[in-house]
Amino acid sequence: MDAELDKIFDSFDKNIIFKDKSLLQSNYKPETIPHREKEINQIASILAPVLRGEKTSNLFLYGNTGTGKTLSIFKVQEALEKRMRKALDSGFELKIQYINCKLKQVADTEYRILAEIIRQLGGEVPSTGLPTRAVYSKFIEMVDDKKQLLVLILDEVDQLVKKISNNFLYNLTRLNSELSKSQISLVGISNDLTFLENIDPRVKSSLSEEEIIFSPYNALQIQDILLKRVEGAFKEKVLEPGVVAKCGAYAARESGDARRALDLLRVAGELAERGNSKKVTVEHIDEAKSKIERDKILDVITNHPKQFQVVLNSIIFLSEEKKKIPFFTGEVYNTYHKHCTSYKIEPLTQRRVGDIIQEFDMLGIINVRVVSKGRGGRMREIKLVISNDILKKAKEIINSSINYA
């Protein structure tokens, strides 16, 4: 056994594929962001007044996953902070704080997200135990301690609203009336273009927001992004012709997600390395695509609680019954409720099931489309989109977990 392990480790000592794999990872911040110059300039124009100590309009950035929203705001943040450092005496401080609202231990309650912002500002509050109003008071005290402008970047802001309620955004905007020395501006980032349409009109009015839409990248743009990374990421002449083009085509066809294209290329390189191949081929791209889809979806299904699995099983049931014809959230909930009754599982509320459905959409398990029914309001139309081979394995996992017949 030891000899076999040594043989595997020896093969990785002779790295012939990667030069610097970090260039293909999601946390890498490139010097330039191709094909987002217009959006970056728009963000800069909207936020530029902070350099004079003026509160700006609240800004919301919308677009699919992997379309450069977060990278673009980071680029402008970096430029603003650099400019402020050069100022000899501006008479105020500029603080720009970033919060990922999808992180459970950071943004799953109003208390925790306020505590995280306070920590980023240099203060401290206990992780639990204080009344929420006391945490707000501490936050106001820290922000208004000196003349400063605070810009809060709330990534995945729609997740925050789902977990906490849209009152949190309203409270943040109303805090400006309690501040004497400082002001707060918000930058929200969301993959859900209809996010603000579904919140309380009172909250929407208080935001007074501006919006920038990030369109999906096309295949040529994704290829261009990849080409700017591969030179530093891979050793010379490792990629076979057509590899980058195939990555770009896959990502553009599915979602215009540059992050997905980078993941495809990285995983293809890892598969080539594990197979002791001297080249990354188009076949490695196909294999990487299958692996990413399978691993992501099956891991999610395996590791999530039974309620998650029962909701997904209800969607699969309806999809097979209706032979892939789209169906609506209400039908999913009715089917889910019947399954809960049959198998003596306490059902969740319809709102919580709706949140789980939205999560499936984010994961690429289903497609959700909001359709107007006129006077009947708006409904979410659902279609299962996972491939048959993954579907078969998913059903096995679900049946094993919740003992469906």
N, C-alpha and C positions, 0 to 999 in steps of 0.2 A: 504493500500500500504506500509506504513512504517513497519508494522508488517511483511509483506512478505520479505521486504528487510533485516530486522533484522534477519530473519530466514536464509536467504542466507548467510549473513555475519557470523552468528554464526556457520554455518556448516564449513566455511573456517577457523574459529578459531581452530577447532579440526582437524588439519592437520595430516592425517594418511598415506599420500602417500609420500611426499617429505621430504628429510632431507636437501638437498642443491641443488635446481634446477639449480643454476648457472653453475654447472658442465656439464650440457647438452646444454648450450647455445653457440652460435657460437663465442662469444668473449672470451670464457674461454681458457686460455693457460695452458695446462697440463705440469707437470714437465718432463714427458717422452713422446716421440712420437713413439708409437709402429710401427714396420715394416717400418720405414724410416731411420734406422741407416745408411744404405749404402749411401743414398742420402745426409744425413746430413754430413757424412764424406767427400763426394765428394765436397759439397759446401765449407766446412771448408778448404779442401786442396787447392781449387782454390783461396779462399779469404785470406788464411794465410799470403801471402806476405805483406798485408797491415800493419801487425804488425811491419814490418821493414820500413814502409813508402813508399813501392813500389806500383805503380799502377798495378792492376791485369787485366786479360782479362775481357771483359764484359761478363756477365753470364746471360743466359736465362733459366728459369725453366718452363717446359711445363707439362701439365697434366689436366685431367678433374677436374671439381669443386669438392672440398672435398677430394682431395688426399694428402693433407698435405704440399703443396708447401709453403704457407705463414707461417705456423707454423714452418716449417723446417728452413726457412731463418731467422725467429725471434730467433730461438734457437741459430743459429750460430752468429747472431748479438749480442745477450746477452753474449755469451762466448767471443767474440772479445772485447766487451766493458769492460767486467770484467778483461780480461787480460791486457788491456791498463791501467786500473785504478791501477793495481799492479805494473806497470812499474814505476820506480823512476824518470827517465829522458829520455824519448824516443827522445826528440828533435823535435817532431812534434805532431800534434793533429790528431785524427781519428774521423771523423764525419760520422755517418750512418743515413740517413734520409729516411723515408718511406712515399710514396705518393700513395693513392688509386686513380687510374686514372679513375675510374668509377663515382666518385663523381662530379656532374655537376658544383657545385660552386667552385671546386678546379681545375679541369683539362679539362674544355671544351674549353679553348683557351690557346694559347702559353703564353700570358700575365699572366693569372691567375695561371698557374702551376709554372711559374717562381716566381711570387709573393709569392706563398705558400712556395716554397723552401727557399726564402729569409727570410720569417717569421720564418721558422723552424731554420734557422741559427742565428736568433736573430735580424734581420733587419726589415725594414718596407718600403712598397711602397703603394701608394694609390690604391684602388681597380680598378680604371680606370683612364684614362686621360693622361698617359705618352706614348710616342712612344715605341713600343716593343724593339727597339734597346737600348733605355735608360734603360729599365728594365734588358736587358742582361748586360749592362755596370755596373749596380748596383750589379748584381749577381757576375760578375767577380771580382768586387772590394771587395765584402764580402768574396768570396772564397780565393782570393789571398792576403788577408790582413795579413796572417801569414802562416807559413809552416804547411800545413795540407793535409790530404787525405780525399776526400769526396766520400762516396759510396752512390749512389742514388738507392733506391729500388722502382721500378715503377710497382706496382701491377695492373693487368688488362691492361698491356701496349698496347695490341692490340686495346683497346677502345680509348686510347690516340691517336694512329695513325689514327684511323678512324675519330676522331673528329677534329684533328689538321692537320695532314699529317705527313708522315715519315721524312720530313725535320727537324722536331724538334729533333729527335734522332740524325740525322746527325749533326745538330748544336751543340748539347751537346758534341758529341765526338770530334768535331773540336775545341771546346773551350780549350782543353788541350794545343793547340799550342799557345794560348794567355796567359797562366798562367806561371808565373815565379817561384812561391814558392810552388804551390799546383798542385794536379792532381785530376781528376774525373773518377771514375769507375761506370759502370751501372750494376744493376741487374734487369732484366725484368722478370715478371711473367705473364704467359698467359695460358688460357684454349684452345687456338687455336694452334694446332701443326703445321699448315701450315702458320702461321702468317708471318714469315720471308721470306717465299718463294714468297710472293706476294708484297714485298716492292721493292723500287728502288734498282737495283744492286749496285749503288754507295753508298747508305746508308748501305746496307748489308756488303759491303767491309769495310766501315769505322768502323763498329762495332767490327770486329775481335772477334766474340763471341765464347764462349763455351756453350754447351747445356747439360741439365740434364732432362731426361724424368721421370715423376712420373706415374707409371702404376696404373690403377684402383685397389682398394683393392678387394680381393675375399671375399666370405661370411665368412670364418673362421677368416680372419684378421679383418673384421668389428666386428664380435662377440667379438673378443679379445679386440678391442678398447672400445666397449660398456661395457664389464665386468669390465674394469679398471675404468669406470666412475660410474657404477650403485651402487657400494658399498657406495660411498660418496653422491650420488644424491638421493637415495631412502631409505626409512626406511626398516628395516629387514622384510624379507618374504612377501614383498608387490607384487613382480613380480611373476606371475604364471609361471610354467615351459613352455618353448617354446617361451616366449615373445622375449627374446634377439635373439634367433635363427631366428625367423620370421623377425625381424627388419633387421638383417644381410642379410638374403636371399633376401628381397625386394630391399635393397639398392644395393647389388652386382649384381642382375639381371638387374637393370635399368642402373646403371652408375658406380658402385664401389665407391659411394660417401659416406664417413663416416659422413659428416655433415648432409646429408639427414637421415641417420640412427639415429643420435642423435636427430634430429628434430622429427622423428617419435616417438621415445621413450618418449620425453618430452611432445608432444601433447597427446599421449596416456595416460600419467600420469595425464595431465590436464583434459582430458575427464573423466577419472575414478573419479577424485576429484570432478568435477562438478556433477557427477551422484551419489555421496555419496557411491561409491564402496570402499570396503576395499582392493581390489586387482586390479592390472593392468593385464588384460587378453589379449589373442591373438585377441579377438574380438575388443578390444580397439585399437589394432594396425591396424586392417582393417579399422576401423572407422577413425583413425588418417590419414591413407594414403589417403582415399577419401577426407577428409577435407582439407589436405594440397594441394592436386592437384587442387581441386575445388576452394579453396580460392585464391591460387596463380594465377591461370590462369584467373579466372573470374574477380578478382580485377584488374589485368593488363588490360584486355579488357575494363572494365568499365571506368578506370581512364585515359587511354591513349587518345590522340586526334583522330579526325575522320580519318586522313590520315592513322594512324596505323590500325584502324578498317577496312578501305577500302582495305588495303593490305591483311589483314587476311581474309576478305570476299572473295577476289580473290583466295586465296589459298584454302579455303573451297570449292568454286565453282569448281575449277579445280579438287580437290580431289574427289568430288562427280561425276563429269563428267567422270573422268578417272577411277573411282572405285578403288581408292587407289594406282593406278599405279604411280610410281614416275614421276615427271615432272621437268622442268628446270626454272631457274630464268627468262629467257627471256619470257617464257609463262606467268609467274606470272605478269611480267611488262605489257605485252600486254593486259591481262585481266583487270588489275588494271587501265590502261589508258582508256579502254572502259568504265569502271564503272565511272571514274572521268568525262568523257565526258557526259555520260547519266545523271549524277546527279549534273552537273555544279560545280564540285570541281576542283580547280587548281591542276594539277598533279605535283608530285615531280619528280626529276631527277631519272634516272635509278640507279645511284650510291647510292642515298639516300634510295631508295626502297631496294636496296641490303643490306644496313646497317640494315634496319628494319627486313629483312628476317633473317639476322645473329642474331639479338636480339631474334626473335622467337625461333631460334635454341638454344640459351643460356637458354631460359625460359622453354624448353622442350615441346613447342607447336608443333614444327616440327623437323624432322631430316634432316640435310643438309650433303650431302656427295659430296666431290670434285672428279669428274671423269675426266679422260684424254680422249680427243677426237682426239688424234694424232696431225696431222697438224692443226686440228680445235681448238687446245688449250685446256684449262681446263674449265669445266662447273660445276655449283653447282646443284646437283640433290636433289629434295625436296620431302619429304613425310610427310603428316599430321599424327600426332601420338596421339592426345588427344582422350579420350574415348567418346563413343556415348552420354552418359548422359551429359558430360560437353559440347560437341559439340552442343547439342540441346539448352542448356542455352546460350552458346556463340552466336549462331545465333540470338536468341531472343534479346540479348543485342545490337548486331550490328544493327539489323533491326530497333530497337527502336531508336537508336542513329542517324543513317544516312537515315532512312525512306526508306529502300529498300522494294520493293513490295514483 
